[in-house]
Amino acid sequence: MSTSSNYHRHLVSATENLFHHHDLPP
C-alpha cells in the first residue's frame, strides 16, 4: 500500500506541476 500511495502522490505532483506551468502566462 505504501508504494501505491507514493506512486499516486508522484502522479498528483507531476500533474499539478504541469497545470501550474500552463497556468503561468506566456
PDBQT receptor file of N, H, CA, C and O in Angstrom, charges set to zero:
ATOM      1  N   MET A   1       0.841  -1.203   0.000  1.00  0.00    +0.000 N 
ATOM      2  CA  MET A   1       0.000   0.000   0.000  1.00  0.00    +0.000 C 
ATOM      3  C   MET A   1       0.875   1.252   0.000  1.00  0.00    +0.000 C 
ATOM      4  O   MET A   1       0.548   2.252  -0.638  1.00  0.00    +0.000 OA
ATOM      5  N   SER A   2       1.988   1.181   0.723  1.00  0.00    +0.000 N 
ATOM      6  H   SER A   2       2.254   0.368   1.242  1.00  0.00    +0.000 HD
ATOM      7  CA  SER A   2       2.882   2.338   0.828  1.00  0.00    +0.000 C 
ATOM      8  C   SER A   2       3.361   2.756  -0.568  1.00  0.00    +0.000 C 
ATOM      9  O   SER A   2       3.400   3.940  -0.903  1.00  0.00    +0.000 OA
ATOM     10  N   THR A   3       3.725   1.741  -1.375  1.00  0.00    +0.000 N 
ATOM     11  H   THR A   3       3.693   0.779  -1.103  1.00  0.00    +0.000 HD
ATOM     12  CA  THR A   3       4.211   2.045  -2.719  1.00  0.00    +0.000 C 
ATOM     13  C   THR A   3       3.121   2.704  -3.546  1.00  0.00    +0.000 C 
ATOM     14  O   THR A   3       3.380   3.660  -4.277  1.00  0.00    +0.000 OA
ATOM     15  N   SER A   4       1.899   2.191  -3.431  1.00  0.00    +0.000 N 
ATOM     16  H   SER A   4       1.689   1.414  -2.837  1.00  0.00    +0.000 HD
ATOM     17  CA  SER A   4       0.782   2.746  -4.196  1.00  0.00    +0.000 C 
ATOM     18  C   SER A   4       0.581   4.215  -3.842  1.00  0.00    +0.000 C 
ATOM     19  O   SER A   4       0.394   5.058  -4.719  1.00  0.00    +0.000 OA
ATOM     20  N   SER A   5       0.621   4.509  -2.541  1.00  0.00    +0.000 N 
ATOM     21  H   SER A   5       0.773   3.824  -1.828  1.00  0.00    +0.000 HD
ATOM     22  CA  SER A   5       0.406   5.886  -2.079  1.00  0.00    +0.000 C 
ATOM     23  C   SER A   5       1.497   6.791  -2.652  1.00  0.00    +0.000 C 
ATOM     24  O   SER A   5       1.217   7.890  -3.129  1.00  0.00    +0.000 OA
ATOM     25  N   ASN A   6       2.740   6.316  -2.600  1.00  0.00    +0.000 N 
ATOM     26  H   ASN A   6       2.968   5.423  -2.213  1.00  0.00    +0.000 HD
ATOM     27  CA  ASN A   6       3.857   7.110  -3.103  1.00  0.00    +0.000 C 
ATOM     28  C   ASN A   6       3.666   7.376  -4.594  1.00  0.00    +0.000 C 
ATOM     29  O   ASN A   6       3.875   8.494  -5.064  1.00  0.00    +0.000 OA
ATOM     30  N   TYR A   7       3.267   6.342  -5.332  1.00  0.00    +0.000 N 
ATOM     31  H   TYR A   7       3.097   5.433  -4.950  1.00  0.00    +0.000 HD
ATOM     32  CA  TYR A   7       3.079   6.480  -6.779  1.00  0.00    +0.000 C 
ATOM     33  C   TYR A   7       1.987   7.506  -7.072  1.00  0.00    +0.000 C 
ATOM     34  O   TYR A   7       2.147   8.375  -7.929  1.00  0.00    +0.000 OA
ATOM     35  N   HIS A   8       0.880   7.392  -6.349  1.00  0.00    +0.000 N 
ATOM     36  H   HIS A   8       0.749   6.687  -5.653  1.00  0.00    +0.000 HD
ATOM     37  CA  HIS A   8      -0.235   8.322  -6.558  1.00  0.00    +0.000 C 
ATOM     38  C   HIS A   8       0.212   9.749  -6.270  1.00  0.00    +0.000 C 
ATOM     39  O   HIS A   8      -0.130  10.677  -7.002  1.00  0.00    +0.000 OA
ATOM     40  N   ARG A   9       0.979   9.913  -5.195  1.00  0.00    +0.000 N 
ATOM     41  H   ARG A   9       1.256   9.159  -4.600  1.00  0.00    +0.000 HD
ATOM     42  CA  ARG A   9       1.455  11.244  -4.811  1.00  0.00    +0.000 C 
ATOM     43  C   ARG A   9       2.338  11.815  -5.926  1.00  0.00    +0.000 C 
ATOM     44  O   ARG A   9       2.248  12.996  -6.263  1.00  0.00    +0.000 OA
ATOM     45  N   HIS A  10       3.187  10.961  -6.487  1.00  0.00    +0.000 N 
ATOM     46  H   HIS A  10       3.260  10.002  -6.213  1.00  0.00    +0.000 HD
ATOM     47  CA  HIS A  10       4.076  11.408  -7.556  1.00  0.00    +0.000 C 
ATOM     48  C   HIS A  10       3.259  11.853  -8.770  1.00  0.00    +0.000 C 
ATOM     49  O   HIS A  10       3.557  12.873  -9.392  1.00  0.00    +0.000 OA
ATOM     50  N   LEU A  11       2.227  11.077  -9.098  1.00  0.00    +0.000 N 
ATOM     51  H   LEU A  11       1.985  10.249  -8.593  1.00  0.00    +0.000 HD
ATOM     52  CA  LEU A  11       1.379  11.421 -10.239  1.00  0.00    +0.000 C 
ATOM     53  C   LEU A  11       0.712  12.766 -10.013  1.00  0.00    +0.000 C 
ATOM     54  O   LEU A  11       0.687  13.614 -10.904  1.00  0.00    +0.000 OA
ATOM     55  N   VAL A  12       0.171  12.955  -8.812  1.00  0.00    +0.000 N 
ATOM     56  H   VAL A  12       0.192  12.265  -8.088  1.00  0.00    +0.000 HD
ATOM     57  CA  VAL A  12      -0.515  14.209  -8.496  1.00  0.00    +0.000 C 
ATOM     58  C   VAL A  12       0.464  15.372  -8.595  1.00  0.00    +0.000 C 
ATOM     59  O   VAL A  12       0.135  16.428  -9.135  1.00  0.00    +0.000 OA
ATOM     60  N   SER A  13       1.669  15.170  -8.071  1.00  0.00    +0.000 N 
ATOM     61  H   SER A  13       1.936  14.312  -7.632  1.00  0.00    +0.000 HD
ATOM     62  CA  SER A  13       2.687  16.227  -8.092  1.00  0.00    +0.000 C 
ATOM     63  C   SER A  13       3.010  16.606  -9.539  1.00  0.00    +0.000 C 
ATOM     64  O   SER A  13       3.080  17.787  -9.879  1.00  0.00    +0.000 OA
ATOM     65  N   ALA A  14       3.204  15.599 -10.379  1.00  0.00    +0.000 N 
ATOM     66  H   ALA A  14       3.147  14.639 -10.103  1.00  0.00    +0.000 HD
ATOM     67  CA  ALA A  14       3.534  15.853 -11.782  1.00  0.00    +0.000 C 
ATOM     68  C   ALA A  14       2.395  16.598 -12.471  1.00  0.00    +0.000 C 
ATOM     69  O   ALA A  14       2.626  17.546 -13.221  1.00  0.00    +0.000 OA
ATOM     70  N   THR A  15       1.162  16.159 -12.207  1.00  0.00    +0.000 N 
ATOM     71  H   THR A  15       0.975  15.388 -11.597  1.00  0.00    +0.000 HD
ATOM     72  CA  THR A  15       0.001  16.807 -12.825  1.00  0.00    +0.000 C 
ATOM     73  C   THR A  15      -0.104  18.249 -12.365  1.00  0.00    +0.000 C 
ATOM     74  O   THR A  15      -0.345  19.151 -13.167  1.00  0.00    +0.000 OA
ATOM     75  N   GLU A  16       0.078  18.460 -11.061  1.00  0.00    +0.000 N 
ATOM     76  H   GLU A  16       0.274  17.726 -10.410  1.00  0.00    +0.000 HD
ATOM     77  CA  GLU A  16      -0.016  19.819 -10.521  1.00  0.00    +0.000 C 
ATOM     78  C   GLU A  16       1.060  20.700 -11.143  1.00  0.00    +0.000 C 
ATOM     79  O   GLU A  16       0.806  21.853 -11.491  1.00  0.00    +0.000 OA
ATOM     80  N   ASN A  17       2.267  20.146 -11.279  1.00  0.00    +0.000 N 
ATOM     81  H   ASN A  17       2.473  19.210 -10.996  1.00  0.00    +0.000 HD
ATOM     82  CA  ASN A  17       3.367  20.903 -11.865  1.00  0.00    +0.000 C 
ATOM     83  C   ASN A  17       2.996  21.326 -13.286  1.00  0.00    +0.000 C 
ATOM     84  O   ASN A  17       3.217  22.474 -13.671  1.00  0.00    +0.000 OA
ATOM     85  N   LEU A  18       2.433  20.400 -14.064  1.00  0.00    +0.000 N 
ATOM     86  H   LEU A  18       2.253  19.467 -13.751  1.00  0.00    +0.000 HD
ATOM     87  CA  LEU A  18       2.047  20.712 -15.438  1.00  0.00    +0.000 C 
ATOM     88  C   LEU A  18       0.988  21.809 -15.455  1.00  0.00    +0.000 C 
ATOM     89  O   LEU A  18       1.074  22.764 -16.227  1.00  0.00    +0.000 OA
ATOM     90  N   PHE A  19      -0.008  21.653 -14.592  1.00  0.00    +0.000 N 
ATOM     91  H   PHE A  19      -0.078  20.877 -13.965  1.00  0.00    +0.000 HD
ATOM     92  CA  PHE A  19      -1.095  22.631 -14.538  1.00  0.00    +0.000 C 
ATOM     93  C   PHE A  19      -0.556  24.007 -14.181  1.00  0.00    +0.000 C 
ATOM     94  O   PHE A  19      -0.930  25.009 -14.790  1.00  0.00    +0.000 OA
ATOM     95  N   HIS A  20       0.325  24.046 -13.192  1.00  0.00    +0.000 N 
ATOM     96  H   HIS A  20       0.629  23.231 -12.698  1.00  0.00    +0.000 HD
ATOM     97  CA  HIS A  20       0.890  25.321 -12.757  1.00  0.00    +0.000 C 
ATOM     98  C   HIS A  20       1.687  25.949 -13.901  1.00  0.00    +0.000 C 
ATOM     99  O   HIS A  20       1.613  27.155 -14.136  1.00  0.00    +0.000 OA
ATOM    100  N   HIS A  21       2.444  25.119 -14.604  1.00  0.00    +0.000 N 
ATOM    101  H   HIS A  21       2.504  24.139 -14.413  1.00  0.00    +0.000 HD
ATOM    102  CA  HIS A  21       3.250  25.616 -15.714  1.00  0.00    +0.000 C 
ATOM    103  C   HIS A  21       2.339  26.211 -16.791  1.00  0.00    +0.000 C 
ATOM    104  O   HIS A  21       2.642  27.259 -17.360  1.00  0.00    +0.000 OA
ATOM    105  N   HIS A  22       1.216  25.530 -17.066  1.00  0.00    +0.000 N 
ATOM    106  H   HIS A  22       0.970  24.678 -16.603  1.00  0.00    +0.000 HD
ATOM    107  CA  HIS A  22       0.280  26.011 -18.083  1.00  0.00    +0.000 C 
ATOM    108  C   HIS A  22      -0.455  27.252 -17.594  1.00  0.00    +0.000 C 
ATOM    109  O   HIS A  22      -0.814  28.133 -18.375  1.00  0.00    +0.000 OA
ATOM    110  N   ASP A  23      -0.669  27.299 -16.281  1.00  0.00    +0.000 N 
ATOM    111  H   ASP A  23      -0.378  26.584 -15.646  1.00  0.00    +0.000 HD
ATOM    112  CA  ASP A  23      -1.402  28.422 -15.700  1.00  0.00    +0.000 C 
ATOM    113  C   ASP A  23      -0.587  29.709 -15.844  1.00  0.00    +0.000 C 
ATOM    114  O   ASP A  23      -1.138  30.803 -15.970  1.00  0.00    +0.000 OA
ATOM    115  N   LEU A  24       0.737  29.547 -15.823  1.00  0.00    +0.000 N 
ATOM    116  H   LEU A  24       1.184  28.658 -15.720  1.00  0.00    +0.000 HD
ATOM    117  CA  LEU A  24       1.604  30.726 -15.936  1.00  0.00    +0.000 C 
ATOM    118  C   LEU A  24       1.389  31.417 -17.282  1.00  0.00    +0.000 C 
ATOM    119  O   LEU A  24       1.192  30.752 -18.299  1.00  0.00    +0.000 OA
ATOM    120  N   PRO A  25       1.427  32.733 -17.288  1.00  0.00    +0.000 N 
ATOM    121  CA  PRO A  25       1.231  33.490 -18.529  1.00  0.00    +0.000 C 
ATOM    122  C   PRO A  25       2.415  33.325 -19.478  1.00  0.00    +0.000 C 
ATOM    123  O   PRO A  25       3.522  33.027 -19.028  1.00  0.00    +0.000 OA
ATOM    124  N   PRO A  26       2.210  33.509 -20.755  1.00  0.00    +0.000 N 
ATOM    125  CA  PRO A  26       3.274  33.340 -21.753  1.00  0.00    +0.000 C 
ATOM    126  C   PRO A  26       4.317  34.449 -21.664  1.00  0.00    +0.000 C 
ATOM    127  O   PRO A  26       5.279  34.456 -22.432  1.00  0.00    +0.000 OA
TER     128      PRO A  26
